[in-house]
């Protein structure tokens, strides 16, 4: 059985003014894969993820998502809305996962990220 492609991008280019972050990125993501982005600060890692999630537009190239796949972007900010636990902030940022897979998935994501105390509500 072939692995299902979830998302892909072809020939992505993104610049801010005269600063070109990246050019010609082509990538496919398949079900069951885990990927990571590594690079120096300011190299465009967050911008690339925002492009995949549809939060920013490309200068050129195309982003494609399969069927009803929902890509979400959780900013790498360490500032959470006042009064929310880490778990509550994740629930707010990932409503699709919570709706489809439940709190156990949120707990698993938090444990994978190294959080040992998730807050009263999770």
Secondary structure, DSSP 8 states (H G I E B T S, - for coil): ----EEEEEEEEEEEETTEEEEEEEEEEEETT--------TTSSHHHHHHHHHTSS--SEEEEEE-TT---------S---TT--HHHHHHHH-HHHHHHH-HHHHHHHHHHTT-S---TT-
